Amino acid sequence: MIAALRSAKAALEHGYHEICGGEPDSIWADPLKEVTAVLDRADAHQST
């Protein structure tokens, strides 16, 4: 599941930066923030 989320994050980052130019109000911004938050929590949990 984590691998799938990392893949999704890569796709969202591409969309956010390459397609929308990193606009903070783009449709890519919120999903990217959500996936990043989940992965950050998973990484923190694995390091404990």
PDB file with SEQRES, HELIX, SHEET and CRYST1 records, atoms N, CA, C and O in Angstrom:
SEQRES   1 A   48  MET ILE ALA ALA LEU ARG SER ALA LYS ALA ALA LEU GLU          
SEQRES   2 A   48  HIS GLY TYR HIS GLU ILE CYS GLY GLY GLU PRO ASP SER          
SEQRES   3 A   48  ILE TRP ALA ASP PRO LEU LYS GLU VAL THR ALA VAL LEU          
SEQRES   4 A   48  ASP ARG ALA ASP ALA HIS GLN SER THR                          
HELIX    1 AA1 ILE A    2  HIS A   14  1                                  13    
HELIX    2 AA2 GLY A   15  ILE A   19  3                                   5    
HELIX    3 AA3 ALA A   29  GLN A   46  1                                  18    
CRYST1    1.000    1.000    1.000  90.00  90.00  90.00 P 1           1          
ATOM      1  N   MET A   1       0.819  -1.188   0.000  1.00  0.00           N  
ATOM      2  CA  MET A   1       0.000   0.000   0.000  1.00  0.00           C  
ATOM      3  C   MET A   1       0.870   1.261   0.000  1.00  0.00           C  
ATOM      4  O   MET A   1       0.567   2.234  -0.690  1.00  0.00           O  
ATOM      5  N   ILE A   2       1.946   1.231   0.778  1.00  0.00           N  
ATOM      6  CA  ILE A   2       2.836   2.388   0.823  1.00  0.00           C  
ATOM      7  C   ILE A   2       3.454   2.632  -0.554  1.00  0.00           C  
ATOM      8  O   ILE A   2       3.597   3.778  -0.979  1.00  0.00           O  
ATOM      9  N   ALA A   3       3.813   1.571  -1.238  1.00  0.00           N  
ATOM     10  CA  ALA A   3       4.388   1.723  -2.579  1.00  0.00           C  
ATOM     11  C   ALA A   3       3.384   2.372  -3.526  1.00  0.00           C  
ATOM     12  O   ALA A   3       3.754   3.206  -4.352  1.00  0.00           O  
ATOM     13  N   ALA A   4       2.130   1.993  -3.407  1.00  0.00           N  
ATOM     14  CA  ALA A   4       1.088   2.594  -4.251  1.00  0.00           C  
ATOM     15  C   ALA A   4       0.920   4.075  -3.929  1.00  0.00           C  
ATOM     16  O   ALA A   4       0.726   4.889  -4.832  1.00  0.00           O  
ATOM     17  N   LEU A   5       0.993   4.427  -2.651  1.00  0.00           N  
ATOM     18  CA  LEU A   5       0.889   5.837  -2.267  1.00  0.00           C  
ATOM     19  C   LEU A   5       2.086   6.637  -2.769  1.00  0.00           C  
ATOM     20  O   LEU A   5       1.939   7.787  -3.183  1.00  0.00           O  
ATOM     21  N   ARG A   6       3.265   6.030  -2.732  1.00  0.00           N  
ATOM     22  CA  ARG A   6       4.449   6.728  -3.252  1.00  0.00           C  
ATOM     23  C   ARG A   6       4.331   6.949  -4.764  1.00  0.00           C  
ATOM     24  O   ARG A   6       4.744   7.987  -5.281  1.00  0.00           O  
ATOM     25  N   SER A   7       3.774   5.984  -5.450  1.00  0.00           N  
ATOM     26  CA  SER A   7       3.545   6.127  -6.886  1.00  0.00           C  
ATOM     27  C   SER A   7       2.515   7.221  -7.158  1.00  0.00           C  
ATOM     28  O   SER A   7       2.678   8.029  -8.073  1.00  0.00           O  
ATOM     29  N   ALA A   8       1.465   7.237  -6.359  1.00  0.00           N  
ATOM     30  CA  ALA A   8       0.440   8.275  -6.506  1.00  0.00           C  
ATOM     31  C   ALA A   8       1.038   9.652  -6.234  1.00  0.00           C  
ATOM     32  O   ALA A   8       0.725  10.619  -6.929  1.00  0.00           O  
ATOM     33  N   LYS A   9       1.893   9.736  -5.229  1.00  0.00           N  
ATOM     34  CA  LYS A   9       2.525  11.020  -4.912  1.00  0.00           C  
ATOM     35  C   LYS A   9       3.375  11.501  -6.083  1.00  0.00           C  
ATOM     36  O   LYS A   9       3.354  12.684  -6.422  1.00  0.00           O  
ATOM     37  N   ALA A  10       4.117  10.594  -6.697  1.00  0.00           N  
ATOM     38  CA  ALA A  10       4.944  10.970  -7.846  1.00  0.00           C  
ATOM     39  C   ALA A  10       4.083  11.503  -8.988  1.00  0.00           C  
ATOM     40  O   ALA A  10       4.441  12.488  -9.634  1.00  0.00           O  
ATOM     41  N   ALA A  11       2.954  10.852  -9.232  1.00  0.00           N  
ATOM     42  CA  ALA A  11       2.052  11.312 -10.292  1.00  0.00           C  
ATOM     43  C   ALA A  11       1.449  12.666  -9.942  1.00  0.00           C  
ATOM     44  O   ALA A  11       1.334  13.537 -10.805  1.00  0.00           O  
ATOM     45  N   LEU A  12       1.064  12.847  -8.688  1.00  0.00           N  
ATOM     46  CA  LEU A  12       0.503  14.126  -8.261  1.00  0.00           C  
ATOM     47  C   LEU A  12       1.544  15.239  -8.332  1.00  0.00           C  
ATOM     48  O   LEU A  12       1.230  16.359  -8.735  1.00  0.00           O  
ATOM     49  N   GLU A  13       2.775  14.937  -7.946  1.00  0.00           N  
ATOM     50  CA  GLU A  13       3.836  15.940  -8.045  1.00  0.00           C  
ATOM     51  C   GLU A  13       4.058  16.350  -9.492  1.00  0.00           C  
ATOM     52  O   GLU A  13       4.255  17.529  -9.789  1.00  0.00           O  
ATOM     53  N   HIS A  14       4.026  15.372 -10.388  1.00  0.00           N  
ATOM     54  CA  HIS A  14       4.178  15.688 -11.810  1.00  0.00           C  
ATOM     55  C   HIS A  14       3.049  16.615 -12.255  1.00  0.00           C  
ATOM     56  O   HIS A  14       3.296  17.642 -12.886  1.00  0.00           O  
ATOM     57  N   GLY A  15       1.827  16.253 -11.928  1.00  0.00           N  
ATOM     58  CA  GLY A  15       0.691  17.090 -12.309  1.00  0.00           C  
ATOM     59  C   GLY A  15       0.776  18.472 -11.708  1.00  0.00           C  
ATOM     60  O   GLY A  15       0.502  19.471 -12.374  1.00  0.00           O  
ATOM     61  N   TYR A  16       1.156  18.526 -10.453  1.00  0.00           N  
ATOM     62  CA  TYR A  16       1.213  19.803  -9.750  1.00  0.00           C  
ATOM     63  C   TYR A  16       2.282  20.715 -10.329  1.00  0.00           C  
ATOM     64  O   TYR A  16       2.030  21.897 -10.561  1.00  0.00           O  
ATOM     65  N   HIS A  17       3.464  20.183 -10.563  1.00  0.00           N  
ATOM     66  CA  HIS A  17       4.574  21.023 -11.007  1.00  0.00           C  
ATOM     67  C   HIS A  17       4.629  21.195 -12.521  1.00  0.00           C  
ATOM     68  O   HIS A  17       4.873  22.299 -13.007  1.00  0.00           O  
ATOM     69  N   GLU A  18       4.407  20.126 -13.263  1.00  0.00           N  
ATOM     70  CA  GLU A  18       4.581  20.183 -14.713  1.00  0.00           C  
ATOM     71  C   GLU A  18       3.338  20.684 -15.446  1.00  0.00           C  
ATOM     72  O   GLU A  18       3.448  21.440 -16.411  1.00  0.00           O  
ATOM     73  N   ILE A  19       2.179  20.272 -14.998  1.00  0.00           N  
ATOM     74  CA  ILE A  19       0.955  20.634 -15.713  1.00  0.00           C  
ATOM     75  C   ILE A  19       0.401  21.968 -15.229  1.00  0.00           C  
ATOM     76  O   ILE A  19      -0.003  22.806 -16.035  1.00  0.00           O  
ATOM     77  N   CYS A  20       0.383  22.166 -13.913  1.00  0.00           N  
ATOM     78  CA  CYS A  20      -0.236  23.370 -13.346  1.00  0.00           C  
ATOM     79  C   CYS A  20       0.773  24.420 -12.905  1.00  0.00           C  
ATOM     80  O   CYS A  20       0.382  25.480 -12.418  1.00  0.00           O  
ATOM     81  N   GLY A  21       2.047  24.150 -13.063  1.00  0.00           N  
ATOM     82  CA  GLY A  21       3.057  25.132 -12.708  1.00  0.00           C  
ATOM     83  C   GLY A  21       3.188  25.399 -11.218  1.00  0.00           C  
ATOM     84  O   GLY A  21       3.734  26.429 -10.824  1.00  0.00           O  
ATOM     85  N   GLY A  22       2.701  24.495 -10.388  1.00  0.00           N  
ATOM     86  CA  GLY A  22       2.832  24.654  -8.947  1.00  0.00           C  
ATOM     87  C   GLY A  22       1.915  25.692  -8.338  1.00  0.00           C  
ATOM     88  O   GLY A  22       2.178  26.193  -7.245  1.00  0.00           O  
ATOM     89  N   GLU A  23       0.840  26.020  -9.038  1.00  0.00           N  
ATOM     90  CA  GLU A  23      -0.119  26.985  -8.496  1.00  0.00           C  
ATOM     91  C   GLU A  23      -0.733  26.448  -7.208  1.00  0.00           C  
ATOM     92  O   GLU A  23      -1.209  25.313  -7.191  1.00  0.00           O  
ATOM     93  N   PRO A  24      -0.734  27.233  -6.123  1.00  0.00           N  
ATOM     94  CA  PRO A  24      -1.245  26.730  -4.850  1.00  0.00           C  
ATOM     95  C   PRO A  24      -2.732  26.392  -4.857  1.00  0.00           C  
ATOM     96  O   PRO A  24      -3.188  25.615  -4.019  1.00  0.00           O  
ATOM     97  N   ASP A  25      -3.487  26.955  -5.776  1.00  0.00           N  
ATOM     98  CA  ASP A  25      -4.925  26.667  -5.820  1.00  0.00           C  
ATOM     99  C   ASP A  25      -5.297  25.699  -6.944  1.00  0.00           C  
ATOM    100  O   ASP A  25      -6.468  25.583  -7.307  1.00  0.00           O  
ATOM    101  N   SER A  26      -4.296  25.005  -7.494  1.00  0.00           N  
ATOM    102  CA  SER A  26      -4.594  24.050  -8.560  1.00  0.00           C  
ATOM    103  C   SER A  26      -5.314  22.826  -7.996  1.00  0.00           C  
ATOM    104  O   SER A  26      -5.299  22.589  -6.788  1.00  0.00           O  
ATOM    105  N   ILE A  27      -5.939  22.061  -8.874  1.00  0.00           N  
ATOM    106  CA  ILE A  27      -6.660  20.861  -8.437  1.00  0.00           C  
ATOM    107  C   ILE A  27      -5.714  19.795  -7.915  1.00  0.00           C  
ATOM    108  O   ILE A  27      -6.162  18.832  -7.292  1.00  0.00           O  
ATOM    109  N   TRP A  28      -4.432  19.938  -8.150  1.00  0.00           N  
ATOM    110  CA  TRP A  28      -3.438  18.957  -7.724  1.00  0.00           C  
ATOM    111  C   TRP A  28      -2.930  19.228  -6.312  1.00  0.00           C  
ATOM    112  O   TRP A  28      -2.383  18.319  -5.686  1.00  0.00           O  
ATOM    113  N   ALA A  29      -3.090  20.439  -5.788  1.00  0.00           N  
ATOM    114  CA  ALA A  29      -2.467  20.831  -4.524  1.00  0.00           C  
ATOM    115  C   ALA A  29      -3.003  20.050  -3.324  1.00  0.00           C  
ATOM    116  O   ALA A  29      -2.215  19.485  -2.565  1.00  0.00           O  
ATOM    117  N   ASP A  30      -4.307  20.004  -3.137  1.00  0.00           N  
ATOM    118  CA  ASP A  30      -4.868  19.336  -1.956  1.00  0.00           C  
ATOM    119  C   ASP A  30      -4.602  17.833  -1.940  1.00  0.00           C  
ATOM    120  O   ASP A  30      -4.184  17.309  -0.908  1.00  0.00           O  
ATOM    121  N   PRO A  31      -4.828  17.120  -3.046  1.00  0.00           N  
ATOM    122  CA  PRO A  31      -4.507  15.686  -3.017  1.00  0.00           C  
ATOM    123  C   PRO A  31      -3.024  15.426  -2.741  1.00  0.00           C  
ATOM    124  O   PRO A  31      -2.682  14.468  -2.047  1.00  0.00           O  
ATOM    125  N   LEU A  32      -2.155  16.265  -3.275  1.00  0.00           N  
ATOM    126  CA  LEU A  32      -0.722  16.107  -3.020  1.00  0.00           C  
ATOM    127  C   LEU A  32      -0.419  16.298  -1.538  1.00  0.00           C  
ATOM    128  O   LEU A  32       0.368  15.546  -0.964  1.00  0.00           O  
ATOM    129  N   LYS A  33      -1.034  17.292  -0.920  1.00  0.00           N  
ATOM    130  CA  LYS A  33      -0.837  17.522   0.515  1.00  0.00           C  
ATOM    131  C   LYS A  33      -1.328  16.333   1.328  1.00  0.00           C  
ATOM    132  O   LYS A  33      -0.672  15.917   2.284  1.00  0.00           O  
ATOM    133  N   GLU A  34      -2.478  15.786   0.954  1.00  0.00           N  
ATOM    134  CA  GLU A  34      -3.049  14.650   1.690  1.00  0.00           C  
ATOM    135  C   GLU A  34      -2.153  13.414   1.594  1.00  0.00           C  
ATOM    136  O   GLU A  34      -1.870  12.769   2.604  1.00  0.00           O  
ATOM    137  N   VAL A  35      -1.714  13.089   0.396  1.00  0.00           N  
ATOM    138  CA  VAL A  35      -0.864  11.911   0.210  1.00  0.00           C  
ATOM    139  C   VAL A  35       0.466  12.108   0.936  1.00  0.00           C  
ATOM    140  O   VAL A  35       0.981  11.175   1.553  1.00  0.00           O  
ATOM    141  N   THR A  36       1.016  13.301   0.866  1.00  0.00           N  
ATOM    142  CA  THR A  36       2.269  13.587   1.557  1.00  0.00           C  
ATOM    143  C   THR A  36       2.105  13.421   3.065  1.00  0.00           C  
ATOM    144  O   THR A  36       2.982  12.864   3.725  1.00  0.00           O  
ATOM    145  N   ALA A  37       1.002  13.892   3.607  1.00  0.00           N  
ATOM    146  CA  ALA A  37       0.755  13.763   5.045  1.00  0.00           C  
ATOM    147  C   ALA A  37       0.652  12.297   5.459  1.00  0.00           C  
ATOM    148  O   ALA A  37       1.195  11.903   6.492  1.00  0.00           O  
ATOM    149  N   VAL A  38      -0.037  11.496   4.665  1.00  0.00           N  
ATOM    150  CA  VAL A  38      -0.168  10.068   4.978  1.00  0.00           C  
ATOM    151  C   VAL A  38       1.200   9.390   4.937  1.00  0.00           C  
ATOM    152  O   VAL A  38       1.528   8.601   5.823  1.00  0.00           O  
ATOM    153  N   LEU A  39       1.988   9.692   3.926  1.00  0.00           N  
ATOM    154  CA  LEU A  39       3.317   9.084   3.822  1.00  0.00           C  
ATOM    155  C   LEU A  39       4.235   9.547   4.955  1.00  0.00           C  
ATOM    156  O   LEU A  39       5.032   8.762   5.469  1.00  0.00           O  
ATOM    157  N   ASP A  40       4.127  10.807   5.338  1.00  0.00           N  
ATOM    158  CA  ASP A  40       4.927  11.298   6.461  1.00  0.00           C  
ATOM    159  C   ASP A  40       4.573  10.556   7.741  1.00  0.00           C  
ATOM    160  O   ASP A  40       5.459  10.187   8.513  1.00  0.00           O  
ATOM    161  N   ARG A  41       3.273  10.334   7.971  1.00  0.00           N  
ATOM    162  CA  ARG A  41       2.844   9.587   9.158  1.00  0.00           C  
ATOM    163  C   ARG A  41       3.333   8.145   9.092  1.00  0.00           C  
ATOM    164  O   ARG A  41       3.774   7.593  10.100  1.00  0.00           O  
ATOM    165  N   ALA A  42       3.259   7.539   7.924  1.00  0.00           N  
ATOM    166  CA  ALA A  42       3.722   6.154   7.773  1.00  0.00           C  
ATOM    167  C   ALA A  42       5.223   6.059   8.018  1.00  0.00           C  
ATOM    168  O   ALA A  42       5.686   5.129   8.678  1.00  0.00           O  
ATOM    169  N   ASP A  43       5.982   7.009   7.493  1.00  0.00           N  
ATOM    170  CA  ASP A  43       7.431   7.012   7.704  1.00  0.00           C  
ATOM    171  C   ASP A  43       7.765   7.204   9.182  1.00  0.00           C  
ATOM    172  O   ASP A  43       8.671   6.552   9.703  1.00  0.00           O  
ATOM    173  N   ALA A  44       7.045   8.088   9.855  1.00  0.00           N  
ATOM    174  CA  ALA A  44       7.278   8.313  11.284  1.00  0.00           C  
ATOM    175  C   ALA A  44       6.952   7.061  12.082  1.00  0.00           C  
ATOM    176  O   ALA A  44       7.654   6.729  13.037  1.00  0.00           O  
ATOM    177  N   HIS A  45       5.903   6.374  11.699  1.00  0.00           N  
ATOM    178  CA  HIS A  45       5.503   5.157  12.402  1.00  0.00           C  
ATOM    179  C   HIS A  45       6.538   4.052  12.204  1.00  0.00           C  
ATOM    180  O   HIS A  45       6.833   3.304  13.136  1.00  0.00           O  
ATOM    181  N   GLN A  46       7.087   3.945  11.004  1.00  0.00           N  
ATOM    182  CA  GLN A  46       8.079   2.911  10.710  1.00  0.00           C  
ATOM    183  C   GLN A  46       9.399   3.172  11.423  1.00  0.00           C  
ATOM    184  O   GLN A  46      10.131   2.230  11.726  1.00  0.00           O  
ATOM    185  N   SER A  47       9.715   4.434  11.694  1.00  0.00           N  
ATOM    186  CA  SER A  47      10.995   4.758  12.322  1.00  0.00           C  
ATOM    187  C   SER A  47      10.971   4.570  13.835  1.00  0.00           C  
ATOM    188  O   SER A  47      12.011   4.671  14.486  1.00  0.00           O  
ATOM    189  N   THR A  48       9.807   4.299  14.396  1.00  0.00           N  
ATOM    190  CA  THR A  48       9.730   4.103  15.856  1.00  0.00           C  
ATOM    191  C   THR A  48       9.821   2.654  16.223  1.00  0.00           C  
ATOM    192  O   THR A  48       9.773   2.313  17.405  1.00  0.00           O  
TER     193      THR A  48                                                      
END                                                                             
